[in-house]
Amino acid sequence: MLLRERETPEGTLVSVCDADCLGETYENGTAQITVDESFYGGPEATEADPAAVVDALHRAQVGNIVGTEAVDVAIDAGIVDEGAVLEFDGTRHAQLLWL
């Protein structure tokens, strides 16, 4: 998985995606998501194991997660509710906001 963390005026933003999703565009009939290199990848992104992803998502105020593996890691850790996950062309997407 690719993990990227950045500080914003609103707090820490974490983006996570399955590596094979990077650069892809997915649709579900009503919406579309592009896993853009500038948001999910780039030199600031690191290869991460599930433990690193979970740690980063716990630190985040906002998280964007794309890919079956990445979303499943967040679900298994209790960070994302299965009912809040969207499906796009066979891959999964979730967002989180800690208040």
Secondary structure, DSSP 8 states (H G I E B T S, - for coil): -EEEEEEETTEEEEEEE-GGGTT-EEE-SS-EEE--HHHH-STT-EE--HHHHHHHHHH-SEEEEESHHHHHHHHHTTSS-GGG-EEETTEEEEEEE--
